[in-house]
Amino acid sequence: MSDDELEKLREEKMQELQGQQEDQEEQIEQQRQAVKQKASKYLTDEARSRLGNVRVARPELAQSVEMQIARLGEMGRVQEVTDSDLKQILKDIQSDRENSNGNISFRK
């Protein structure tokens, strides 16, 4: 194979890999939107607004909360999430994170 042929194969492979990566990113975004839509069905207007504010400050936290709400809703464990319910969920997550970051001690 000549250098030109090798370079052409490399370019084709790179384009193929970029296309696959774009497809994966698109699928992930579609999944996020689906979870967001499912969770939104259970949120009151006030809770939806608060979650939007959380999303601006901490997008990963908002996604986590949306996944939890969507799962609980699908299992039938929640019918409606009010603003006070959402506040409690956020407090619980915060306290869980504080407890999990607890004390780390090293032995000598």
N, C-alpha and C positions, 0 to 999 in steps of 0.2 A: 504494500500500500504506500502511496505517496503521502507526503506531508499535507497536501491539499485535501486528499480524501480523509485523512485522519482528522484534520481540522473541521471538515464538514460534518463528520460523524459526531465530534465533540459538541458542535453547535446544535445539532439535532437533538442529542441527548440532553443538553442543558435546557432547550426549549421544552422538551417532553417533561423534564423534572419540574420546571417552572409551572407548566400547565397543571401537573398533578398537585403541586402545592397550592395553586390558586383554587383548584377544585376542593381540596380539603378545607381551606380557609372559608370557602363559600358554604360548605356543608356545616361547619362549626357555627357560622353566623346564622344559618337557617335554624339550627337546633336551639341556639340562644333565643332567637326570636319566638320560636314555638313555646319554649319554657316561659318566656316573658308574657306571651299571650295567655297561656294557661293560668299563670299566677294572677294576671290582671283580672280574670273573671271573678276571683274571690276577694279582691281588694275594694274597699270603699273608695270614694273619690279622695278623701283626706289621706288615707293610707297610700293610695297611688301617688299622690303628690309628695308625701314624705319619702317614699321609696325613690322617687325621681331625684329628690335632693340628695339622698344617700348615694345614688348612682353617680352624681356629679363629683362628689367628694371621694367615694370609695367604690368604684365599679365592681370590683371582685366581691365585696361584701353584698352589694345589691343582687348580684347574680346568685350568690349562695342563698340569700333569703328567698329569692324568686323560686329557686329549685325546691327549697323546703316547702314553700306554700303550695307549689304545683303538686308535689308528691302528696302532701296532706289532703289536698282537695281531691285528687284522683282516688285516694283511699277512702274518701268520705268522712275524714276526721275533722274537716273544717268546711263550713258553709260560707262564711263571710269573715274577712279579716279587717277589723276596724283599725283606726289610727292608734288607739291604746293597745290593741293586740300587737300591732307592728312595733310599737315602742318596747313592749315587753320582750318580743323576739330579739330585738336589737340589744337590749340590756342583757338577756341571757347569753347571747353570742359574745358580748363584751366580757362578761364575767367568766365564761368558759375559756376565753383566750387569756385572761389574766391568770386563771388557775393553771392553765397548761404551761404557761411560761414560768411557773413556780421556781422553786429553788433548785439550782444545780450545784451539786457539791462534788468536789474531786477528792479522791483518796490520796493520801501521801504515802 
